[in-house]
Amino acid sequence: MSRRARFDINIPAEQMLAYYQGIAREVSVMSYDGRRIEFPADKLRPFMDHQGVRGVFELEFDDQHRFVALHRIE
């Protein structure tokens, strides 16, 4: 069974560079339902553009809280 968490992200390109270079390895966000969610920063790479990463995302994880997928909703 998969579990999901939705959240907003607004990471400017300059800050995203630290993630891209491996200086920062984890992203920590607050989901809409109040949970603190952490996941590997490299999962955001497909969503990065010249402005950074922005939007509403949904993180899918398994029963052991391991990453399954990340989707941009808006």
N, C-alpha and C positions, 0 to 999 in steps of 0.2 A: 504494500500500500504506500503510495506517495503522499507526502505532505507538502503544503505550499505556504508561502509567506509573500505578501505584497508590500512594496515599499517604494519611495521616491529616491532617486539618486540625482545629485547635481555636483559633479566633480569637474572642475575646470581643467583644461588641457595641461596646464603647468603642474598641477597636482597629480594628474593621471600619469605624467611622465615618470614620477617616482615609482608608481606601480609597474609601469611598463619596463623600467630598468631593473626591477627586482629589489629596489631599496625598501619598498613597503610590500609585504606579501599578502596581507589580509585586508579585506574591506569589512567594516563594521557598520551596520545600519539598524535603524529601528523600524520594525514592520508596523503596518497600520493597526495591528491588534496589540501592539505594545511589547513584542518580543525583540530582544537584541539578537541580531543575526550576524554571524561572521562567515565569510567564504573567501576562497582564494581570489586574489585580485586579478589573476590572469583570465578569469572567466568573463571579465568585462571587455577584454580586447576586441571581440567582434563588434561591440557596440560603440567603440571610440571613433570620434570624428575630430575635425580641427578645433572644435569647441570643447572637447572632452567627452564626458558621458553624462547625459541627462535623460530623464524620463521616469516612467512608472514601470517597475519590473516585478516579475514573479519568480521566486526561487523555488524550485522543486527539490525535495530531499527525501531520503528513505527513512525507515523506522529507526535506524541507527544514527540519524542526523547527518548522513553523508550526502554530499552534493549529487544531484541527478541531472538538473538542467536549469538554465536561466533564460527567461523570455522577457522581451520588451513588450509591455502591454500598450503603452502610449508613448 
